[in-house]
Amino acid sequence: MSADLISYKKAKTLIEVDNAVRFDVAVTPDHEFYTDFSDVRGDFEDRMIYKTLNVNPRTFVFNREANLGNKITLFLAGMRGSGKTSELAKIAKKLHNKDCFFCITCNLDDGLDLNDMEYMDILIFQLERLFEELKKVDLSFDKEVIGSLQDWFSERVEEVNKVIKKEGGFEVEIEAKTPSLLSFLGIAAKLKANLAGSKENADKIRTAFKNNFTTFARKFNEFVEYINIVLRNDNIAQEILFIVDGLEKTATTDIRKKIILEETNRIRQIKAHTIFTLPIELMPQTQRLKSFSTVVSFPFVKIREKNGTLVEKAIERFQEFTYRRIDQSLFDSPDTVRKAILFGGGSPRELLRVLEYANMYADEDINQITIRDLDTGIKKLAAETSQYISAADLEKLKVLKEANDAGRYIPFDDGWQDLLEKLIVLEYNDGTYKRVNPIVEASPLYQQYVG
């Protein structure tokens, strides 16, 4: 467990609330903050992911014999703040067993450069994470297999260094060691460090590997398949499953599009079970991605039906979510918490923002967040959130309100996509149900133009 997560404790005083409502630290299933929303997400059920991976959703046993050679690539698509990372942590915990997968979680913000990243960086990171996890289990494997992969990597590093040397730069220093898990881990770690270092060196490393990608993919696949056999022989797991999370945290849309859309052919060449989280701006590309993968939509929690009826079960789950982080005594009333939940709109992250702003106005002498503090915080947050909403956006929000009032569906266009990316509009079920973010609804701008 990370140091950030260890220090992530329930708030017993107002001064502790800011740390308790942080949303930049993913919560794992064994943490006291973890709340399971899987049965209140409308049309989404986590069994969809298990079934896609050919895993029995009750016993968590992988059906390998029925799917020999069939490696699954799955994209979990959802809006920012919907809880994908926590959901994947729960899924990994259930799947990581001797009858199922050896799960390797790769958090891209943990060591890679979010301002400059390519698919090649991710693959090298996957190998590093694989070797880190393999080091924790006592595997008996043929050293010639890892030696072949290590030699090939060393040859690529030599190519890179020849180019760097000509240009008078700093070479990538790799020590010559007898092939082993530990020695290859050192090579992978060094390469990853250089990919996150100077852009000049990073580009040279990428070029060397991409120019030999067909061979790289073959060696990657052969090694993964060999480890799969060893894992089965040692009764540790049936196969490897990579979980690649955090793509939406990269700096620009262009980086994300380049990794997923421009590298589709390379992604297809990697034969290993892999789950990627899919950033929201790439969700319109679902049909294209479905040509070689499965895309599962991960929506917000529906706390209000289209007709306005509240979903009490979902609200109760958010009450649990809130009280796991903030002691109930720090609120003047359960009604204050309920109102905060409704303004969160079914997004765990949006609710944490609402609570953060309410706490900004709370009086430490009273040591409670009151309904007045909440209202003041919502007013401030609403003004900030709606500050850059355009006239064209407001027209679309009018259309959305009218459609929901009449129970109609809305055809997709790029304008809706932009509003979803900005979290001005929130999406539920399988994407057929959208609502204006309640925080936006509370703004004077929205009230004036839409009502």
Secondary structure, DSSP 8 states (H G I E B T S, - for coil): --HHHHT---BSSGGGHHHHT--SS---TTSTT----GGGSTT--THHHHHHTTB-TTT--B--GGGTT---EEEEEE-TTS-HHHHHHHHHHHHBSTTSEEEEEEETTTTS-TTS--HHHHHHHHHHHHHHHHTTS-----HHHHHHHHHHHHHHHHHHHHHHHHTT-----------SHHHHHHHHHHHHHHHTS-HHHHHHHHHHHHTTHHHHHHHHHHHHHHHHHHHHHTTS-SEEEEEEE-GGGSS-HHHHHHHHTTTHHHHHH--SEEEEEE-GGGGGGHHHHTTTSEEEEE-----B-TTS-B-HHHHHHHHHHHHHHB-GGGBS-HHHHHHHHHHHTT-HHHHHHHHHHHHHT-BTTTTBB-HHHHHHHHHHHHHHHTTT--HHHHHHHHHHHHHHHHT------HHHHHHHHTTSEEEETTTTEEEE-HHHHTSHHHHHHT-
